């Protein structure tokens, strides 16, 4: 059997699985408009809007929307079990997803694209941090190009990297 095949017990499960390949998402959230491949995924998503978190950790106060999320929490926080090893550096991770995200840093794969400027990032966290920069007021404008910055130090760094010519510097440190 090929490792790329997917076996299911019911035809309905196969139909739901096939939607991943066709990008068909017939179930839509009436609150935020997000779309889903199955009604079950929509129902789980709706818990985000209600604030309900039915899965509680027995060790700490953490509550989760999904049982899978609780299991990941337990492995990451409470379990010393780090079953997924990076093949390149040997670092251990609690989940395959954590290891795969880490592996992208070795491969320099940048799957997460900023919808505003097109810059790409290796992980969603860095993209979210970058997106905040688009929301702030950029009052410090470069006199040599049309870029703007959130503060004077970022403008100065930009100028030194992009426009400064070391041969034109008139003052030299004697020490």
C-alpha positions in Angstrom: 0.0 0.0 0.0 1.3 3.5 -0.9 2.0 5.9 2.0 0.2 8.6 0.0 -3.2 6.7 0.0 -6.0 7.4 2.4 -8.3 4.6 3.6 -11.7 5.3 5.1 -14.6 3.1 6.3 -17.4 5.0 4.7 -18.1 6.7 1.4 -19.1 9.9 3.2 -15.7 10.0 4.8 -14.0 9.7 1.4 -16.1 12.5 0.0 -15.1 14.8 2.9 -11.4 13.7 2.4 -11.6 14.5 -1.3 -12.7 18.0 -0.6 -9.1 18.7 0.7 -7.9 18.0 -2.9 -10.6 19.9 -4.6 -10.6 22.8 -2.1 -14.4 22.5 -1.9 -15.7 24.0 1.3 -19.5 23.8 1.3 -20.0 24.6 5.0 -19.8 28.3 5.9 -19.8 30.1 9.3 -22.6 32.6 9.6 -20.6 34.8 11.9 -17.2 35.2 10.3 -17.7 33.6 6.8 -14.9 31.0 7.2 -15.6 27.9 5.1 -15.1 24.2 6.0 -15.0 20.8 4.3 -17.3 19.2 6.7 -20.2 20.2 9.0 -18.2 18.7 12.0 -15.4 21.1 11.3 -17.9 24.0 11.1 -19.4 22.9 14.5 -16.0 22.8 16.1 -15.1 26.2 14.7 -18.4 27.7 16.0 -17.0 27.0 19.6 -14.5 29.9 18.9 -17.4 32.3 18.7 -19.3 30.9 21.7 -16.2 30.8 23.9 -17.1 27.3 24.9 -14.0 25.0 25.6 -15.4 21.6 26.6 -12.0 19.8 26.9 -10.2 20.6 30.2 -6.7 19.6 31.2 -6.5 17.5 34.4 -3.2 19.0 35.4 -3.7 22.7 34.9 -6.5 25.2 34.2 -6.1 25.0 30.4 -9.3 24.4 28.4 -9.5 23.6 24.7 -12.0 23.6 22.0 -11.0 20.3 20.5 -9.8 17.1 22.2 -6.8 17.0 19.7 -5.8 20.5 21.0 -5.9 19.2 24.6 -3.8 16.2 23.6 -1.2 18.5 22.0 -1.2 20.7 25.1 -0.5 17.7 27.4 2.3 16.5 25.2 3.9 20.0 24.8 3.5 21.2 28.4 3.1 18.2 30.8 4.6 15.2 29.1 8.4 14.8 28.8 7.7 12.7 25.7 9.4 14.3 22.7 8.9 11.6 20.1 9.5 13.6 16.9 13.2 14.2 16.1 14.5 16.6 13.5 16.5 14.6 11.0 18.9 17.5 10.4 19.9 18.7 13.9 18.4 16.1 16.3 16.2 18.5 18.2 13.2 16.8 19.7 9.5 17.9 19.4 6.3 16.8 21.0 4.3 16.8 17.8 5.0 16.1 14.1 3.6 19.6 13.3 6.1 21.2 15.6 8.9 19.3 14.0 7.7 20.1 10.4 7.5 23.8 11.3 11.1 23.6 12.7 12.3 21.7 9.6 11.2 24.6 7.4 13.7 26.8 9.2 16.5 24.5 8.0 15.1 24.4 4.4 14.3 28.2 4.4 10.8 27.4 3.0 8.7 30.5 3.2 5.1 29.4 2.8 3.4 32.3 4.6 2.9 35.3 2.4 1.9 38.8 3.6 -1.2 39.8 1.7 -0.2 43.5 1.9 3.4 43.6 0.7 4.1 40.0 -0.5 7.0 39.4 1.9 7.2 35.7 2.8 7.9 34.0 6.1 8.8 30.5 7.4 6.1 30.4 10.0 2.7 32.0 10.8 4.0 33.6 14.0 6.5 35.7 12.1 3.9 36.7 9.5 1.5 37.8 12.3 4.3 39.9 13.9 5.0 41.4 10.5 1.4 42.2 9.8 1.3 44.4 12.9 3.9 46.7 11.2 1.4 47.4 8.5 -1.1 48.7 11.0 1.0 51.3 12.7 1.5 54.9 11.6 4.7 55.5 9.7 5.6 59.2 10.1 9.3 58.9 9.4 9.8 59.2 5.6 13.0 58.6 3.8 14.3 61.6 1.8 15.9 59.4 -0.9 13.0 57.0 -1.6 9.3 56.7 -0.8 9.6 54.2 2.1 8.3 55.2 5.6 9.1 53.9 9.0 7.5 53.7 12.5 10.4 55.4 14.2 13.6 57.4 13.6 15.9 54.5 14.4 14.3 52.3 11.7 14.6 55.1 9.2 18.3 55.6 10.1 19.0 51.9 9.7 17.2 51.9 6.4 19.2 54.9 5.2 22.5 53.3 6.3 21.7 50.0 4.5 20.2 51.4 1.3 21.5 55.0 0.7 24.7 55.6 2.7 28.0 55.8 0.8 30.9 55.2 3.2 33.2 57.1 0.8 31.1 60.3 1.4 31.5 60.3 5.2 33.2 63.5 6.2 34.0 62.6 9.8 36.2 59.8 11.0 36.6 58.5 14.5 40.2 58.9 15.7 39.9 56.2 18.3 
